[in-house]
Amino acid sequence: MPTSIRNLLILLVEPSQTQQRVIKDHLRHLGVNNVDVIPTGKQALEAMPTLQPDLVISSMYLPDSTGTELVQKMRSHHGLKNIPFMLISNETSFRYLDPIRQAGVIAILPKPFQITQLENALVTTLGFIEPEDPSINNPKAEELSTLIVDDSKTARSSIKSILQKMGLEKFTEAENGKQAINCLDKHSFDLIVTDYNMPEMDGKDLVYYVRNKSRQSNIPIMMVTSETNKSRLAAVENSGVSAICDKPFEPKVVSRLLRQLGL
């Protein structure tokens, strides 16, 4: 288990030799020397079970696939699904970046990136691997029941993995607001963690239902979203959400928000 960013074992998936040198130089500057470099997605997936890296850093566009496809295949593989993933890319399109955010990434860095951005992402990686404060300050955390609402299976898995590191053990999953309402009508929960953009019923409408029509109107609701429209997010805040957290999000941020919610 790495105890500092210097001890991290990193797999860099990058076809450009120039970019390989740039990224490795930045990592060396931060004291990270355990870096394996592989140029394609297929080779990376084949090597990961043996290498067991602490972090995978990938470009968006690979010779045989994309960074999106790489992280999605990792998340569907039992032995690889919990490996932290970072994207370094000059891609800015929501269409291409949102699936990566949904898969649960440590960070998305631009090209070129600042070394401080890379350092912060590596510190976040350590927090994901071994949270500084895994407890959410509740001796009965394992008894708390959490409803996770997200149309992305990989996003639900990522959220659950982080919450498990904080001591939570009881989870119910729903793919959208309508399914969540059905769960709320049948069971009691201590926390709802929901996405914003979902089919059938989105996060805003779910929050409104819980606050105004549910018998569990006071339950804490955390929204984890890649939504960037400020007016939409303001409307969600006004509807009664307890906390809003970005995708990708840092475990320590989630831990702090949960403590603020009294959990």
C-alpha positions, 0 to 999 in steps of 0.5 A: 500500500503506497504511503506517499505519491513517491511510492505510487506504481503508475501505468501510463497508456500513451502512444506519443513518445513526446507525451510519454517524456513530458508526463514522465518528466513531470512525475519524476519531478514529483518524485514518482519513478515507478512508471510503466509505459504502454502505447495501446489499450489492448496491451494495457488491459493485458498487462494490468492483472500482472502489474496491478498499478496504483493508478492508470494515466491514459490519453483519450485517443489510443491506436486501438481504442479510446480512453473512454473504452479503456476505463469502461472495460476496466470497470467491467473487469472484476480484478481491475474495476477499482484501479484509479484512472486519470485522463490527460487530454485536450478533448473538451466535448461534454459528449466525450468526457461525460462517459469518463466522468460517469465511470469514476475517474480521479481527474481529467487533466488538460494538455498541457497541464500544470504540475500542480494539477498532476500533484493534486490528482496524485494526492487524490489517488492516495486518498482513494486507495487509503482514505485518511479518515475512512470513517464518516464519524459515526460508530454505526456507519455500517448500519446506515442504508444508502440509496444510490441513483444513477443511470450509469452502472459504472458510476453507481459502482464507483460511488459505492466503492468510495462510500464503502471505504468510509464504512458504509455497507448497506446499498440499494441501487436505482437507475433513475428517479422513478425507480428511486421513488419505488424504493423509497415507498418500500424502504427507509434510507439514511442517505440518498446519493443521486445523479442529476441527468437521468432518463424517466425522472432526473435528479431535480425532480427526484429531490422535489418528490422527496422533499414534498411528497415522500414520507422521508422528506428530511433524508439527506440528499447528495447530488453527484453530477457532471452538470455544469449549467449554473442555472440548473444547479441553482434550481437543484439547490433551491429544490432542497438538495443537501449537498452537490459534488462534482464528477469526478469527486475526491473521497475526502470531499465526500467524507467532509460533506457527509460529516456536514450532513450529520452522518 
